[in-house]
Amino acid sequence: MSNPAEKKLQARSSIKWMINNDVRSMSSVDDGDESQHRPRNRDYLTSLDSVNSCFDECSSVVHSDMEDVVASRSQDEVKKHLETEIPENFLCPISYELMLDPVIVSTGQEQLQALILTPNFIMRKLIYEWCEEHNVKLEEGLTNKKLKKCRSFEDDCRRTPLPINTLVRHLSFGSVQEQKTAVTEIRQLSKSSSDHRVEIAEAGAIPQLVNLLTSKDVITQENAISCILNLSLHEQNKRLIMLSGAVSYISQVLKVGSMEGRECAAATIYSLSLADENKAVIGASDVIPDLIEILDIGSPRGQKDAAGALLNLCMYQGNKGRALKAGIVKPLLKMLSDSNGSLVDDALYIMSILCGHPDAKATMGNANSLLVLTDVLKTGSPRSKENAAAVLLAFCKGDREKLEWLTRLGAIAPLMKLGENGTGRARRKAATLLDQLGKS
């Protein structure tokens, strides 16, 4: 089969021959001799057919060449089009496709619903302008070729999470590396969805996670305690965690784990102690002294969780004496004196609960405590002032010596102001305390 170049050459030769011979002879026909004219007509028709045939062949050759040009041009344009790299910010992080309708999602949401999606008009405008500049049609759903090349089949497999049952099986029977991978995956799953927390617990993961709390590997232990914390956010799982005997293991992490692990253990105790039936069991497991230590030296987040755990535990009367005996007063006063003031209300709540214990006045009602509480009464927030007045009333009611200390510390003026501008509860506490001061 001849190639296009050979066809083109043959067509040119045929046309040249026809022009130099047949066409010239046709133009010189003798109109007076009819007998000679007829053969020439036959030659003329034959030559005309040849010319038409040649032109048809030439047309097909030209058409073929044009198709090659168009195809070549189309390929070049497609190649150029595909080589145009789409800015990474314009790509959907899930599908890696050019976003047609970008939105803003509210943070902290676990389930995405239509009502919490906000159109991102600025990003949409930027995408439209980029597409117009590069002659890209949005409906084509283009993807970034270079980005896709980075995603191999193996990468996709590694990104696909294993089934929960498989992960739990790896916790029990897997190698050390499989256990590490499984507990990391479970931590992410339990953090992301309430449904996952139920599924993970139903798959029997809790006893295996409790066992990993004794791991010598710090990261594995931190991931395990984080998993238990996440699972405890579901009410039904609280009971399963308690039944697994997890409290003693959590207590060990709280005592000797890394600081991150200890603070996560404090948060777990806080979550578990929200259930009233768990307060006595947890308090008896000797976690209170370690929670007080976190309250004293932990990060702001750790202190907040430790304070919440102690507040819950001290709701149970038997734990109040344990907290006082373990030295909770010192870190509470430190929190009240903190210039940042982020934990003042937490400290006051704990102190107001501890006031109901018989040993509270002897332990907490000293001159230093009254001084700190009076300062809060003068400079604290409205809520802090209200709680400080309640604690002072509990400490000083009927105690002439402490009431005299309050008078010397200048508590009368802020109490009168609180009685005028405070809430109903604040006014009642201030009025009662002023009445006590007037009788002293």
C-alpha positions as CSV (number, residue, x, y, z in Angstrom):
1,M,0.0,0.0,0.0
2,S,1.5,3.4,-1.1
3,N,2.2,5.9,1.5
4,P,0.8,9.5,1.3
5,A,4.0,10.9,-0.2
6,E,4.0,8.4,-3.0
7,K,0.3,9.1,-3.8
8,K,1.0,12.8,-3.8
9,L,3.9,12.3,-6.3
10,Q,1.8,10.1,-8.6
11,A,-1.1,12.6,-8.6
12,R,1.2,15.5,-9.5
13,S,2.7,13.4,-12.5
14,S,-0.7,12.5,-13.7
15,I,-2.0,16.1,-13.7
16,K,1.1,17.3,-15.5
17,W,0.8,14.7,-18.2
18,M,-2.9,15.4,-18.7
19,I,-2.3,19.1,-19.0
20,N,0.6,18.8,-21.5
21,N,-1.1,16.2,-23.7
22,D,-4.9,15.6,-23.4
23,V,-5.9,19.1,-22.5
24,R,-3.8,20.7,-25.2
25,S,-5.2,18.3,-27.8
26,M,-8.8,19.1,-26.7
27,S,-8.3,22.7,-27.2
28,S,-7.3,22.2,-30.9
29,V,-10.3,20.3,-32.1
30,D,-11.3,21.0,-35.8
31,D,-15.0,22.1,-35.7
32,G,-15.4,21.6,-39.5
33,D,-14.7,17.9,-39.8
34,E,-17.4,16.0,-38.0
35,S,-15.9,12.5,-38.7
36,Q,-12.6,13.6,-37.2
37,H,-14.4,15.4,-34.4
38,R,-16.2,12.3,-33.1
39,P,-13.0,10.3,-32.3
40,R,-11.5,13.3,-30.7
41,N,-14.7,13.6,-28.6
42,R,-14.2,10.0,-27.5
43,D,-10.6,10.9,-26.7
44,Y,-11.9,14.0,-25.0
45,L,-14.3,12.0,-22.8
46,T,-11.7,9.4,-22.0
47,S,-9.2,12.2,-21.1
48,L,-11.9,13.9,-19.0
49,D,-12.6,10.7,-17.1
50,S,-8.9,10.4,-16.5
51,V,-8.7,14.0,-15.2
52,N,-11.7,13.4,-12.9
53,S,-10.1,10.2,-11.6
54,C,-6.9,12.0,-11.0
55,F,-8.6,14.9,-9.2
56,D,-10.5,12.4,-7.1
57,E,-7.3,10.7,-6.1
58,C,-5.7,14.0,-5.4
59,S,-8.6,15.1,-3.3
60,S,-8.4,11.9,-1.3
61,V,-4.6,12.5,-0.8
62,V,-5.2,16.1,0.2
63,H,-8.0,15.1,2.5
64,S,-5.8,12.4,4.0
65,D,-3.0,15.0,4.5
66,M,-5.4,17.4,6.1
67,E,-6.5,14.7,8.5
68,D,-2.9,14.0,9.4
69,V,-2.3,17.7,10.0
70,V,-5.5,18.1,12.1
71,A,-4.7,14.9,14.0
72,S,-1.1,16.1,14.5
73,R,-2.4,19.4,15.6
74,S,-5.0,17.9,17.9
75,Q,-2.4,15.6,19.4
76,D,-0.1,18.6,20.0
77,E,-2.9,20.5,21.6
78,V,-4.0,17.6,23.7
79,K,-0.4,17.0,24.8
80,K,0.0,20.7,25.6
81,H,-3.4,20.6,27.4
82,L,-2.4,17.6,29.5
83,E,1.0,19.0,30.3
84,T,-0.7,22.1,31.8
85,E,-0.3,21.6,35.5
86,I,-3.4,22.4,37.5
87,P,-2.5,24.3,40.7
88,E,-2.7,21.9,43.6
89,N,-5.0,24.3,45.6
90,F,-7.6,24.0,42.8
91,L,-7.8,20.2,43.2
92,C,-10.2,18.2,45.3
93,P,-8.1,16.5,48.0
94,I,-10.2,13.4,47.7
95,S,-10.7,12.9,44.0
96,Y,-7.8,14.9,42.7
97,E,-10.1,16.6,40.2
98,L,-10.5,20.2,39.4
99,M,-13.1,21.6,41.8
100,L,-16.2,22.8,40.1
101,D,-18.0,24.1,43.3
102,P,-15.5,24.5,46.2
103,V,-17.0,24.9,49.7
104,I,-15.9,25.8,53.2
105,V,-16.6,23.2,55.9
106,S,-17.2,24.2,59.5
107,T,-14.5,22.8,61.7
108,G,-15.2,20.3,64.5
109,Q,-18.0,18.6,62.6
110,E,-18.1,14.8,62.5
111,Q,-20.8,14.5,59.9
112,L,-21.0,16.7,56.8
113,Q,-24.5,17.9,55.9
114,A,-25.7,20.3,53.3
115,L,-26.5,22.9,55.9
116,I,-22.9,23.3,57.1
117,L,-21.4,23.8,53.7
118,T,-20.6,27.4,52.7
119,P,-19.7,28.2,49.0
120,N,-16.1,29.4,48.6
121,F,-16.7,32.1,46.1
122,I,-13.2,33.4,46.1
123,M,-11.7,30.0,45.3
124,R,-14.3,29.4,42.6
125,K,-13.5,32.8,41.0
126,L,-9.8,31.9,41.0
127,I,-10.5,28.5,39.4
128,Y,-12.7,30.1,36.7
129,E,-10.0,32.7,35.9
130,W,-7.3,30.0,35.7
131,C,-9.4,27.9,33.4
132,E,-10.2,30.8,31.1
133,E,-6.5,31.8,30.9
134,H,-5.5,28.2,30.0
135,N,-8.5,27.4,27.7
136,V,-9.7,24.7,30.0
137,K,-13.4,23.7,30.1
138,L,-14.6,23.0,33.6
139,E,-17.0,20.3,32.5
140,E,-14.1,18.2,31.4
141,G,-13.3,17.2,34.9
142,L,-9.5,17.4,34.3
143,T,-7.1,16.0,36.8
144,N,-3.5,16.8,37.4
145,K,-1.5,14.3,35.5
146,K,1.7,14.9,37.5
147,L,-0.2,14.5,40.8
148,K,-1.7,11.2,39.6
149,K,1.6,9.8,38.6
150,C,2.7,10.1,42.3
151,R,-0.2,7.8,43.3
152,S,0.7,4.2,42.6
153,F,-1.5,1.2,43.2
154,E,0.5,0.4,46.3
155,D,0.0,3.9,47.6
156,D,-3.8,3.6,47.2
157,C,-3.7,0.3,49.0
158,R,-1.8,1.8,51.9
159,R,-4.3,4.6,52.1
160,T,-7.2,2.3,52.2
161,P,-7.9,1.5,55.9
162,L,-8.2,-2.2,56.9
163,P,-11.5,-3.5,58.1
164,I,-12.1,-3.0,61.8
165,N,-12.2,-6.8,62.5
166,T,-8.9,-7.2,60.8
167,L,-7.3,-4.4,62.8
168,V,-8.6,-5.9,66.1
169,R,-7.2,-9.3,65.0
170,H,-3.8,-7.7,64.4
171,L,-4.0,-6.2,68.0
172,S,-4.3,-9.8,69.3
173,F,-2.2,-11.9,67.0
174,G,-0.2,-9.6,64.8
175,S,3.5,-8.9,64.8
176,V,4.8,-5.9,66.7
177,Q,4.7,-3.8,63.6
178,E,1.2,-4.9,62.8
179,Q,0.1,-4.0,66.3
180,K,1.6,-0.6,66.0
181,T,-0.1,0.0,62.6
182,A,-3.4,-1.4,63.9
183,V,-3.5,0.8,67.1
184,T,-2.7,3.9,65.0
185,E,-5.5,3.1,62.6
186,I,-7.9,2.5,65.4
187,R,-7.0,5.7,67.0
188,Q,-7.9,7.6,63.8
189,L,-11.1,5.7,63.3
190,S,-12.3,6.1,66.9
191,K,-11.5,9.8,66.7
192,S,-13.5,10.5,63.5
193,S,-16.9,8.8,64.1
194,S,-19.2,7.8,66.8
195,D,-20.3,4.8,64.7
196,H,-16.7,3.7,64.5
197,R,-16.5,3.8,68.3
198,V,-19.4,1.4,68.6
199,E,-18.0,-0.9,65.9
200,I,-14.6,-1.0,67.4
201,A,-15.9,-1.9,70.8
202,E,-18.3,-4.5,69.4
203,A,-15.3,-6.1,67.5
204,G,-13.7,-6.7,70.9
205,A,-10.9,-4.1,70.8
206,I,-11.2,-2.8,74.3
207,P,-9.4,-5.7,76.2
208,Q,-6.6,-5.7,73.5
209,L,-6.1,-2.0,73.9
210,V,-6.0,-2.3,77.6
211,N,-3.2,-4.9,77.3
212,L,-1.3,-2.5,75.1
213,L,-1.2,0.1,78.0
214,T,1.6,-2.0,79.4
215,S,3.7,-1.7,76.2
216,K,7.3,-0.6,76.6
217,D,7.0,1.4,73.3
218,V,6.0,4.9,74.2
219,I,4.1,5.6,71.0
220,T,2.1,2.4,71.2
221,Q,1.2,3.2,74.8
222,E,0.1,6.7,73.9
223,N,-1.9,5.5,70.9
224,A,-3.6,2.8,73.1
225,I,-4.6,5.3,75.8
226,S,-5.9,7.7,73.2
227,C,-8.0,4.9,71.7
228,I,-9.5,4.2,75.1
229,L,-10.2,7.9,75.6
230,N,-12.0,8.1,72.2
231,L,-14.0,5.0,72.8
232,S,-15.1,6.2,76.3
233,L,-16.9,9.1,74.7
234,H,-19.7,6.7,73.9
235,E,-21.8,6.0,77.0
236,Q,-22.1,2.3,76.4
237,N,-18.4,1.9,76.0
238,K,-17.8,3.4,79.4
239,R,-19.3,0.3,81.0
240,L,-17.3,-2.0,78.8
241,I,-14.1,-0.2,79.7
242,M,-14.8,-0.4,83.4
243,L,-15.7,-4.1,83.1
244,S,-12.4,-4.8,81.3
245,G,-10.5,-3.7,84.4
246,A,-8.9,-0.8,82.6
247,V,-8.8,1.6,85.6
248,S,-5.7,0.0,87.1
249,Y,-3.9,0.1,83.8
250,I,-4.9,3.7,83.2
251,S,-3.6,4.5,86.7
252,Q,-0.2,3.1,85.7
253,V,0.0,5.2,82.6
254,L,-1.1,8.2,84.7
255,K,1.7,7.5,87.2
256,V,4.7,6.5,85.0
257,G,3.8,7.2,81.3
258,S,5.1,10.0,79.2
259,M,3.7,13.4,79.8
260,E,1.5,13.2,76.8
261,G,0.3,9.7,77.9
262,R,-0.3,10.9,81.4
263,E,-2.4,13.8,80.3
264,C,-4.4,11.6,78.0
265,A,-4.9,9.2,80.9
266,A,-6.2,12.2,83.0
267,A,-8.6,13.0,80.2
268,T,-9.8,9.3,80.1
269,I,-10.4,9.4,83.9
270,Y,-12.4,12.6,83.3
271,S,-14.5,10.9,80.7
272,L,-15.1,7.7,82.7
273,S,-15.9,9.6,85.9
274,L,-18.8,11.4,84.3
275,A,-20.8,8.3,85.1
276,D,-21.9,8.4,88.8
277,E,-21.4,4.6,89.2
278,N,-17.7,4.9,88.3
279,K,-16.7,7.6,90.7
280,A,-16.2,5.4,93.8
281,V,-14.3,2.7,91.9
282,I,-12.0,5.2,90.1
283,G,-11.3,7.1,93.4
284,A,-10.3,3.9,95.2
285,S,-7.7,3.1,92.5
286,D,-5.3,5.7,93.8
287,V,-5.5,8.0,90.8
288,I,-6.2,11.1,92.8
289,P,-2.6,11.9,93.8
290,D,-1.4,11.6,90.2
291,L,-4.3,13.8,89.0
292,I,-3.2,16.4,91.5
293,E,0.3,16.2,90.2
294,I,-0.9,16.8,86.6
295,L,-3.0,19.7,88.0
296,D,0.2,21.2,89.4
297,I,2.8,20.6,86.6
298,G,0.8,19.7,83.4
299,S,0.1,21.7,80.3
300,P,-3.0,24.0,80.3
301,R,-4.9,21.2,78.5
302,G,-3.7,18.6,80.9
303,Q,-4.5,20.8,83.9
304,K,-8.0,21.3,82.5
305,D,-8.6,17.6,82.1
306,A,-7.1,16.8,85.6
307,A,-9.3,19.5,87.1
308,G,-12.4,18.1,85.4
309,A,-11.5,14.6,86.6
310,L,-11.0,15.7,90.2
311,L,-14.2,17.7,90.1
312,N,-16.2,14.7,89.1
313,L,-14.5,12.4,91.6
314,C,-15.0,14.8,94.5
315,M,-18.7,14.7,93.9
316,Y,-18.5,11.4,95.7
317,Q,-18.1,12.0,99.4
318,G,-15.4,9.3,100.0
319,N,-13.1,10.9,97.4
320,K,-13.1,14.4,99.1
321,G,-11.0,13.2,102.0
322,R,-8.6,11.4,99.6
323,A,-8.1,14.7,97.6
324,L,-7.6,16.8,100.8
325,K,-5.1,14.2,102.1
326,A,-3.2,14.1,98.8
327,G,-2.6,17.9,99.0
328,I,-5.0,19.3,96.5
329,V,-5.2,22.7,98.2
330,K,-1.7,24.0,97.1
331,P,-2.3,23.5,93.3
332,L,-5.8,25.0,93.7
333,L,-4.5,28.1,95.3
334,K,-1.8,28.3,92.6
335,M,-4.5,28.1,89.9
336,L,-6.4,31.0,91.7
337,S,-3.3,33.1,91.7
338,D,-2.5,32.5,88.1
339,S,-2.4,35.7,86.1
340,N,-3.8,34.0,83.1
341,G,-6.9,33.1,85.0
342,S,-8.1,30.3,82.6
343,L,-8.5,27.8,85.4
344,V,-9.8,30.0,88.2
345,D,-13.4,28.9,87.9
346,D,-12.4,25.2,87.8
347,A,-10.4,25.7,91.0
348,L,-13.3,27.5,92.7
349,Y,-15.8,24.7,91.7
350,I,-13.5,22.1,93.3
351,M,-13.1,24.2,96.4
352,S,-16.8,24.7,96.7
353,I,-17.4,21.0,96.6
354,L,-14.6,20.2,99.1
355,C,-16.1,22.7,101.6
356,G,-18.7,20.1,102.5
357,H,-16.0,17.8,104.0
358,P,-15.4,18.0,107.8
359,D,-11.6,18.4,107.3
360,A,-12.0,21.2,104.7
361,K,-12.0,24.2,107.0
362,A,-8.8,23.0,108.8
363,T,-7.1,22.2,105.5
364,M,-8.3,25.1,103.3
365,G,-9.6,27.8,105.6
366,N,-6.2,29.3,106.5
367,A,-5.1,33.0,106.2
368,N,-3.3,32.3,102.8
369,S,-6.5,30.8,101.3
370,L,-8.6,33.7,102.5
371,L,-6.2,36.2,101.0
372,V,-6.2,34.5,97.6
373,L,-10.0,34.2,97.6
374,T,-10.4,37.9,98.6
375,D,-8.2,38.9,95.7
376,V,-10.5,36.9,93.3
377,L,-13.4,38.7,94.9
378,K,-11.8,42.1,94.0
379,T,-10.4,41.4,90.5
380,G,-12.1,38.2,89.1
381,S,-14.8,37.8,86.5
382,P,-18.4,38.1,87.7
383,R,-18.7,34.3,87.8
384,S,-15.4,34.0,89.7
385,K,-16.5,36.6,92.2
386,E,-19.8,34.8,92.8
387,N,-18.0,31.4,93.4
388,A,-15.4,33.1,95.6
389,A,-18.1,34.6,97.8
390,A,-19.7,31.1,98.1
391,V,-16.4,29.5,99.1
392,L,-15.7,32.3,101.6
393,L,-19.1,32.0,103.2
394,A,-18.6,28.2,103.6
395,F,-15.2,28.7,105.2
396,C,-16.1,31.7,107.5
397,K,-19.7,31.2,108.5
398,G,-19.9,31.2,112.3
399,D,-16.1,31.5,112.7
400,R,-15.3,34.9,114.3
401,E,-11.6,34.6,113.8
402,K,-11.9,34.1,110.0
403,L,-14.5,36.8,109.7
404,E,-12.1,39.2,111.4
405,W,-9.4,38.2,108.9
406,L,-11.8,39.0,106.0
407,T,-12.5,42.4,107.4
408,R,-8.8,43.2,107.6
409,L,-8.2,41.9,104.1
410,G,-10.7,44.4,102.8
411,A,-13.5,42.0,101.7
412,I,-16.4,44.3,102.7
413,A,-16.3,46.7,99.7
414,P,-16.2,44.1,96.9
415,L,-18.9,42.1,98.7
416,M,-21.2,45.2,98.8
417,K,-20.6,45.8,95.1
418,L,-21.3,42.2,94.4
419,G,-24.6,42.5,96.4
420,E,-25.7,45.3,94.1
421,N,-24.6,44.1,90.7
422,G,-24.3,40.3,90.9
423,T,-26.7,37.5,90.0
424,G,-29.4,36.4,92.4
425,R,-27.2,33.7,93.8
426,A,-24.3,36.2,94.1
427,R,-26.4,38.7,95.9
428,R,-27.7,36.1,98.4
429,K,-24.1,34.9,99.2
430,A,-22.8,38.5,99.5
431,A,-25.7,39.6,101.7
432,T,-25.3,36.6,104.0
433,L,-21.5,37.0,104.3
434,L,-21.9,40.8,105.0
435,D,-24.4,40.0,107.7
436,Q,-21.8,37.6,109.3
437,L,-19.2,40.3,109.1
438,G,-21.5,42.8,110.8
439,K,-22.0,40.4,113.7
440,S,-18.3,39.7,114.2
